[in-house]
Amino acid sequence: MVEAIELRLPVATDGKPVFELVNACPPLDVNSMYCNLLQCDHFAATSVAAEFKDSQLATASGLAGFISGYVIPDRPDTLFVWQVAVNPAARGCGLALSMLKHLLKRPACKQVTHLETSITPDNQASWALFRKLARECSASINESVMFDRDSHFGGAHDTESLVRIGPFQTAAISAPAPATVATSPAATSAAPNTPAKDAASASID
């Protein structure tokens, strides 16, 4: 049984736990720990850390989940979700969807009407997650090629499909957390984020 989980703003000291979490969540691409530190520090307003409230579980398992994202620099109406990672110990309670909805209700996303992410063809958990988000937001979902296996990755990585969801009204998004999830009030008072320079996502539930 998953203990209570708090959704909050990440801080720089979450960088190492995020790195360890992503390593434990294939098929996510593993970035450098420095990249994760920047996500937690510079892009905290558009990222989510999910933390086990039980201190023993937190010590044993690390973060319950993490989302990294950013508002696209020249498109302030679009949030790009880079990665979604859920600890195996926290799966099955709807945590990934709760984190996404929590993020969309952040002050940093007040102008956001669309969400984008990229997903590889075999990542069925991510496809299911984002299609469910679109359904629950009563929003359209469109798919196209973002980065091609051969043209962009030189055959070294599967094609990343761009998934675009919207339009929706963030103020109207219902974000009730599952019974096992508690939301930190501090997480709703984030300052606007600084745009990221480069991103590619491989998201999982």
C-alpha positions, 0 to 999 in steps of 0.5 A: 500500500502506498503511503501518503504522497506530497506534491511540491516544488522541487529544489536543487537537492532533489537533483540526485534523487531525480537522477536515481529515480529516472535510472529506475524507470526504463525506458526513460532516457537518463540525463546527466545529474547536472541536467536534473539539478538544473531541472530542479533549480531553474525550472522548479515552477514547471516541475513537480516532485512527489515525496513519500510522507512516511520518512522511512519509506522516503529513505528506502525508496527515494522520490515517489515521482517527478515531472520535468517540464517548461513553458516553450519560450516563444509559445507561452500558451504551451507547456512541454512535459519533458519526463514523467517518472513514477517510483515502482513503489508508488504505481497504481494510485494515479500519481502520474495523472495527479502530478500532471493536473497539479502542474497545469494548475500552477501559477507558472502555467496560468497562460497555458492552453496546450500541453505537448510531450514526445513519446516513443512508439513502444512506451505504452504507459505514456500513451495511455497516460496522455490520452487519459489526460486529454479525455479528462480535460475534454481536449483534442489530442494530435500526434505527429513526428517530432524527432525522426529515428534516422533524420534526427537521431542517426538511427541511434534512438527511436522516433519521438512522436510529438503529442499535442493536447488542447486547447483547454482551460487550466482554471477549469481542470479538476485536479483531485488527488487520489486518496493516497496523495496530499498536495502541499499549499506551498506548491501553488505559489511558484514564481514563473519559470525560466525557459529551457533551451533543449528538451526531448521527452520519454515519459512513463506512468 
